[in-house]
Amino acid sequence: MKITQLRKPVVAMSGEGEELHVLGTTLVRKAGEIDTGNTWACFEEIAPVDTASPLHAHPWDEAYYILEGEVEILVDENIVMAAPGCFVNIPGGTPHQFTVRSFPYARFLVWFSPAQSAESFYGALAREMGAFPPADMNRVMEIAQKYNVQVYTIE
């Protein structure tokens, strides 16, 4: 009897992985939906000081593991100053945001589950908006809406 394995093991060495340049950050795909059967994706994120995401929520789970630097993470109404070794899990639908507080950058791993929606969202942002924060935030909001990402405005 021959056993057929649908997925293959993934090894991504330091510096390896497809790079996506998204709104001032670099995301390096270490494993994605194709590798994991859409169960999860893992990216290494490198973001310069003062980089911040807006307060937002999305249907997929997201988790951070800080490798270098400090990242302030707002989860629901709790603020965590995440330093190397800190792990933060954010269930889908939970409002959150991050701000890089260390100079010159922070480096962290980000997991998404399931993988496909998150990968598609970040891929669309990379293709349409590129590496630097866009002048057209309306287009960012359209992309967010397409992928069920709710961006909150603070008044």
C-alpha positions in Angstrom: 0.0 0.0 0.0 1.4 3.4 -1.1 0.7 6.4 1.1 0.4 9.7 -0.8 1.3 12.8 1.0 -0.6 15.8 -0.3 1.5 18.5 1.4 5.3 18.5 1.7 7.4 19.7 4.6 8.5 23.3 4.4 11.9 24.6 5.4 12.5 28.3 5.0 16.0 29.4 6.0 16.9 32.9 7.2 16.5 35.3 4.4 14.3 32.9 2.4 10.7 33.5 1.4 8.6 35.6 -1.0 8.7 39.3 0.1 5.6 41.4 0.1 6.1 45.2 0.6 3.0 46.5 2.3 2.4 50.0 3.5 5.9 50.6 4.8 6.6 47.1 6.1 8.2 44.0 4.6 6.4 40.7 5.0 8.4 37.5 4.1 6.2 34.4 3.6 7.7 31.5 5.5 4.7 29.1 4.9 1.4 29.8 3.3 -2.0 28.4 2.3 -0.5 26.0 -0.3 2.0 24.6 2.2 -0.5 24.1 5.0 -3.7 23.2 3.3 -5.0 26.7 4.2 -4.9 25.9 7.9 -2.4 28.7 8.6 0.3 31.0 7.2 3.4 32.4 8.8 5.2 35.6 7.8 8.2 37.3 9.2 7.5 41.1 9.4 10.1 43.8 9.5 8.7 47.2 10.2 10.4 50.5 10.9 9.9 52.6 14.1 6.6 54.3 14.3 5.0 52.0 11.7 1.4 51.5 12.8 -1.7 49.6 11.6 -5.0 51.2 12.1 -7.4 49.8 14.7 -9.0 47.0 12.8 -10.6 43.5 13.0 -10.9 40.7 10.5 -12.4 37.2 10.5 -9.1 35.3 10.7 -7.1 34.6 13.8 -3.7 36.3 14.0 -0.8 35.8 16.4 2.5 37.6 16.9 5.9 36.4 18.3 8.4 39.2 18.7 12.0 38.5 17.6 13.6 41.9 17.8 12.6 45.3 19.0 9.4 46.4 20.8 5.9 46.5 19.4 3.0 48.1 21.2 -0.1 45.9 20.6 -3.6 47.0 21.4 -5.9 44.0 21.7 -9.5 44.8 22.4 -8.9 47.4 25.2 -5.6 46.1 26.5 -2.2 47.5 25.6 0.8 45.1 25.6 4.3 46.3 25.2 5.7 43.2 23.4 9.4 42.6 23.6 11.5 39.7 22.2 10.0 36.4 23.3 6.5 37.8 23.8 3.6 35.9 22.1 0.2 37.5 21.5 -2.8 35.6 20.1 -5.7 37.5 18.6 -8.9 35.6 17.8 -10.8 36.6 14.6 -13.2 39.5 15.1 -11.1 41.1 17.9 -10.2 44.8 17.4 -6.5 45.3 17.4 -3.6 47.4 16.2 0.2 47.5 16.5 2.8 50.3 16.6 6.5 49.7 16.3 8.2 51.5 19.2 11.8 50.5 18.8 14.5 52.2 16.7 15.3 51.4 13.9 12.8 48.6 13.5 11.1 45.6 15.0 11.1 42.1 13.5 8.4 39.6 14.4 6.6 36.5 13.2 2.9 36.7 12.3 0.6 33.7 11.9 -2.8 33.8 10.3 -5.5 31.1 10.4 -7.0 30.3 8.1 -4.4 31.4 5.6 -6.2 32.2 2.4 -8.1 35.4 3.3 -5.1 37.0 5.1 -2.7 36.1 2.3 -5.1 37.4 -0.4 -5.6 40.7 1.6 -1.9 41.4 2.0 -1.2 40.3 -1.6 -3.8 42.8 -2.8 -2.3 45.6 -0.7 1.2 44.8 -1.9 0.1 44.8 -5.6 -2.1 47.9 -5.4 -0.5 50.1 -2.8 3.2 49.1 -2.7 5.8 49.6 -0.1 5.0 53.0 1.2 1.9 54.4 2.9 -0.5 55.4 0.1 -2.0 58.8 -0.6 -5.3 57.1 -1.4 -6.6 55.7 1.9 -10.0 55.3 0.2 -8.5 52.6 -2.0 -7.0 50.9 1.1 -10.5 51.0 2.7 -12.0 49.4 -0.5 -9.5 46.6 -0.4 -10.1 46.1 3.3 -13.9 45.9 2.8 -13.4 43.3 0.0 -11.6 41.0 2.4 -13.9 41.6 5.4 -11.4 43.8 7.3 -13.2 46.4 9.4 -11.1 49.5 10.0 -12.3 51.6 13.0 -12.0 55.4 13.0 -11.1 57.1 16.2 -13.1 60.3 16.9 
